[in-house]
């Protein structure tokens, strides 16, 4: 009976080890990466003259790649086709971005499907090169986990990452995008809390989503008016329709939100006059004290 029990324990331990090993990707041999980095990590690497119309080559930092989310598990040819010299054809920017998305989707299937149906994915398929692809948000060879502070999609850095496009004045004009998204977010409670290290506070992705971003006019969008109570309710339990009735990216002016605009203006002037009055009182008080001290000194000297 003891031998049978021992055998079962050994079998269970072996099964556990085997299943764990199967769930963890095998470490990629470094030989291929070293071979590629002989050129791609070299400073001053330039394209041949025949491909001068392509963008300049970027130097790859070996340490940055080794510490990235992919550095331990992917070889260069898992993403890039092997080549000698430069046989790769030139692609228009939108098409090149779509090619990258398809490459990433081979491993990240769910995220790729969501992106394909998003406003960004549709824009790329429509030939708009300004629309972001995976690398615009996540980076390229230095991709980090969102749980790491250095990641471009960590909670603290998401506003900065989204703003690289949404605060670009040329892109705003070209696609008629709303302005001052970053400024109005930073001025909100959520933005202030995030800047002071409260990373649980809402950021762009908390409300708009990330891979499957849709315009507010889309019924499936989390920022559609009908869905705002549910979206806000993810953090604020029991949020009702009235909870989300206000303007989100508030830009008060005499025409838009005039009450907020005039109250804020009067408040700023009131605080300015109040502080100026305090400063004048302090100066007058110090002057009076100085005169009293001078008069007393003269009387003692006389």
ChimeraX attribute file (.defattr): number of C-alpha atoms within 10 A of each C-alpha:
attribute: neighborCount
match mode: 1-to-1
recipient: residues
	/A:1	6
	/A:2	7
	/A:3	8
	/A:4	9
	/A:5	10
	/A:6	11
	/A:7	12
	/A:8	12
	/A:9	12
	/A:10	12
	/A:11	12
	/A:12	12
	/A:13	12
	/A:14	12
	/A:15	12
	/A:16	12
	/A:17	11
	/A:18	11
	/A:19	11
	/A:20	11
	/A:21	11
	/A:22	10
	/A:23	8
	/A:24	9
	/A:25	11
	/A:26	11
	/A:27	11
	/A:28	15
	/A:29	12
	/A:30	14
	/A:31	10
	/A:32	12
	/A:33	19
	/A:34	14
	/A:35	11
	/A:36	15
	/A:37	16
	/A:38	9
	/A:39	14
	/A:40	19
	/A:41	15
	/A:42	13
	/A:43	11
	/A:44	11
	/A:45	13
	/A:46	15
	/A:47	15
	/A:48	10
	/A:49	8
	/A:50	8
	/A:51	15
	/A:52	10
	/A:53	9
	/A:54	15
	/A:55	10
	/A:56	11
	/A:57	11
	/A:58	13
	/A:59	15
	/A:60	18
	/A:61	15
	/A:62	17
	/A:63	10
	/A:64	14
	/A:65	18
	/A:66	16
	/A:67	14
	/A:68	18
	/A:69	15
	/A:70	18
	/A:71	21
	/A:72	16
	/A:73	16
	/A:74	17
	/A:75	18
	/A:76	18
	/A:77	12
	/A:78	12
	/A:79	12
	/A:80	10
	/A:81	8
	/A:82	12
	/A:83	9
	/A:84	6
	/A:85	7
	/A:86	11
	/A:87	9
	/A:88	11
	/A:89	7
	/A:90	12
	/A:91	11
	/A:92	10
	/A:93	17
	/A:94	20
	/A:95	17
	/A:96	15
	/A:97	23
	/A:98	20
	/A:99	14
	/A:100	16
	/A:101	21
	/A:102	17
	/A:103	17
	/A:104	18
	/A:105	17
	/A:106	12
	/A:107	10
	/A:108	12
	/A:109	13
	/A:110	11
	/A:111	16
	/A:112	21
	/A:113	16
	/A:114	14
	/A:115	22
	/A:116	20
	/A:117	15
	/A:118	18
	/A:119	15
	/A:120	21
	/A:121	24
	/A:122	14
	/A:123	17
	/A:124	21
	/A:125	15
	/A:126	12
	/A:127	14
	/A:128	16
	/A:129	17
	/A:130	16
	/A:131	20
	/A:132	18
	/A:133	23
	/A:134	20
	/A:135	15
	/A:136	15
	/A:137	17
	/A:138	18
	/A:139	14
	/A:140	14
	/A:141	19
	/A:142	22
	/A:143	21
	/A:144	22
	/A:145	15
	/A:146	16
	/A:147	10
	/A:148	11
	/A:149	13
	/A:150	14
	/A:151	20
	/A:152	23
	/A:153	24
	/A:154	18
	/A:155	24
	/A:156	23
	/A:157	19
	/A:158	18
	/A:159	22
	/A:160	16
	/A:161	17
	/A:162	19
	/A:163	16
	/A:164	13
	/A:165	16
	/A:166	19
	/A:167	18
	/A:168	12
	/A:169	12
	/A:170	12
	/A:171	15
	/A:172	14
	/A:173	11
	/A:174	9
	/A:175	10
	/A:176	10
	/A:177	15
	/A:178	11
	/A:179	16
	/A:180	15
	/A:181	19
	/A:182	19
	/A:183	15
	/A:184	14
	/A:185	19
	/A:186	18
	/A:187	13
	/A:188	15
	/A:189	11
	/A:190	17
	/A:191	22
	/A:192	14
	/A:193	16
	/A:194	20
	/A:195	13
	/A:196	9
	/A:197	11
	/A:198	14
	/A:199	16
	/A:200	13
	/A:201	17
	/A:202	19
	/A:203	20
	/A:204	20
	/A:205	15
	/A:206	17
	/A:207	16
	/A:208	18
	/A:209	15
	/A:210	16
	/A:211	21
	/A:212	19
	/A:213	22
	/A:214	21
	/A:215	15
	/A:216	15
	/A:217	10
	/A:218	12
	/A:219	13
	/A:220	14
	/A:221	21
	/A:222	22
	/A:223	24
	/A:224	17
	/A:225	17
	/A:226	15
	/A:227	17
	/A:228	20
	/A:229	22
	/A:230	19
	/A:231	21
	/A:232	21
	/A:233	15
	/A:234	13
	/A:235	13
	/A:236	12
	/A:237	10
	/A:238	12
	/A:239	16
	/A:240	14
	/A:241	14
	/A:242	9
	/A:243	13
	/A:244	19
	/A:245	11
	/A:246	9
	/A:247	10
	/A:248	12
	/A:249	17
	/A:250	17
	/A:251	15
	/A:252	15
	/A:253	12
	/A:254	10
	/A:255	8
	/A:256	12
	/A:257	14
	/A:258	12
	/A:259	13
	/A:260	14
	/A:261	16
	/A:262	14
	/A:263	10
	/A:264	13
	/A:265	11
	/A:266	11
	/A:267	12
	/A:268	12
	/A:269	11
	/A:270	12
	/A:271	11
	/A:272	12
	/A:273	12
	/A:274	12
	/A:275	12
	/A:276	12
	/A:277	12
	/A:278	12
	/A:279	12
	/A:280	12
	/A:281	12
	/A:282	12
	/A:283	12
	/A:284	12
	/A:285	12
	/A:286	12
	/A:287	12
	/A:288	12
	/A:289	12
	/A:290	12
	/A:291	12
	/A:292	12
	/A:293	12
	/A:294	11
	/A:295	12
	/A:296	12
	/A:297	11
	/A:298	10
	/A:299	9
	/A:300	7
	/A:301	7
	/A:302	6
